[in-house]
Amino acid sequence: MKDRTNEIIRLQTEIIREMTRNNLKRVGDDLWGKRPDVNEETTPPPGYPPVPDIGLDKPQKPEPAATAAQAEDDAAVKPKEDIEALKAELNSYIGLEVVKAEVESLINLVKVNTLRKQHDLPTEELSLHMVFSGNPGTGKTMIARLMSRIYHSLGILSKGHLVEVDRSGLVAGYVGQTAIKTKEVVDKALGGVLFIDEAYALTTRGPQDYGQEAVETLLKNMEDHRDDLVVIVAGYVDLMNDFVHSNPGLESRFNRFLYFPDYTVQEMFEIFKMRCKKAGYILDQNAEDRLKEILKEESEDNVGFGNARGVRNLFEQAISRQANRLAKQDVLTRDELMTLIKEDLEAAEAKEADNTEKDL
C-alpha cells in the first residue's frame, strides 16, 4: 500500500508539472509569438524566453519579501503637485493674510535660489526650518501640511509628507530611550516635514529633564539630514520665543518665524458657513444674526474658545442639536433637514461653553 501511495503522489506531481509548463508556454506564446513545433528539449529560437524549470522536486527558495518599513516608504512617495495649484489652495484659505504673504515670499526665494544654482551662480544656504507661533486653532497644522507639499513640489523634499508629534512622541521615561524614540520619529519624517506641536514643552522642565536629550538628538539629525528634512515647531508666541532662545543650536537653525493671528469674528463666521456648505447645511437669517453675536461673545470673553477649532465644535454641536430637534417630527422636508435655526446655535453655544469650562 505504501508503494502504491508513493506512485500516486509521483504521478500527481508529474501532472501538475506538465500543466504548469503548458500554462507558462501559453503565456510565452502570447507575449513573444507562437513557439515553433519543437520538443521540450529543443533550444528555443533567439529572443524567445526559455520555459523555466519550476523545480517541484526541489526545495523552493522564497523570494525576499519587502519589509513593512519598505512598503510604507514606497507608498509615501507621491507625485509632485503643481506649485500654482498649491498657491491657489493657499489663497483659498479664509484669513491668514500675513501668513499667505510670508509663504508666497518663501516660495519665490526657493525658486530663485534654484534657478541661480542651475546657472552656476553663488547661492546662500537656505534655512527652511520654521517656527509657527499663535493661539490654538489659528491654522498652524493646516499650513504645516501645505508647506510639506510645497517643498515637495519645489524639489526640496523627496516625499512631502507630514509627521506630527508633541513632547510625548519624542520623550521616553528612562535614560537613553529618548534618543532612540526621537531618532525613530525623525526617520519616519525623512523626505517630509516633522511638525512638533507645543515644542516649548521640551525645554520647560529643567536641565535634568529628558526633553533636553530629545532636543540634542533632534539638532544632530537636522544637521545629518539637512538636505531632506524640514522641522516646524509650533506653540504660543512667548513660549516659542523662549524655546528657540534656550539653545544656541535652536537659534541657528530656526530663524524663520510665522505668526498666526487670531481669526476675526467675520472670518470665523465665514469658516462656519464654509463648513455648512461642505456638509449640506444652511443657516436661516435669524441663525446667521445669532451666530455673529455668539462668535463675538466667545472670542471676547472665552479664552478657551480656540478660533477655528471653536467654530468646528460649535458647528458639530449645532447639527447634533438640530438632529435631536428633528427626530421628534414624523415628516421632514429636504429644507428642514438642511436648515439650522437660531435655537440650534444657542443650545450648541451653551454646551460649548460647558466643555470649555471643563477643559480649563
Secondary structure as UniProt FT lines:
FT   HELIX           2..32
FT   TURN            40..41
FT   TURN            46..47
FT   TURN            56..57
FT   HELIX           68..76
FT   HELIX           83..92
FT   HELIX           97..118
FT   TURN            119..120
FT   STRAND          130..134
FT   TURN            136..137
FT   HELIX           140..153
FT   TURN            154..155
FT   STRAND          162..165
FT   HELIX           167..170
FT   TURN            175..176
FT   HELIX           177..189
FT   TURN            190..191
FT   STRAND          193..197
FT   HELIX           199..202
FT   TURN            207..208
FT   HELIX           211..224
FT   TURN            225..227
FT   STRAND          230..235
FT   HELIX           237..244
FT   TURN            245..246
FT   HELIX           248..253
FT   STRAND          257..260
FT   HELIX           265..279
FT   STRAND          282..283
FT   HELIX           285..301
FT   TURN            303..304
FT   HELIX           308..326
FT   TURN            327..328
FT   HELIX           334..338
FT   STRAND          339..340
FT   HELIX           342..359
//
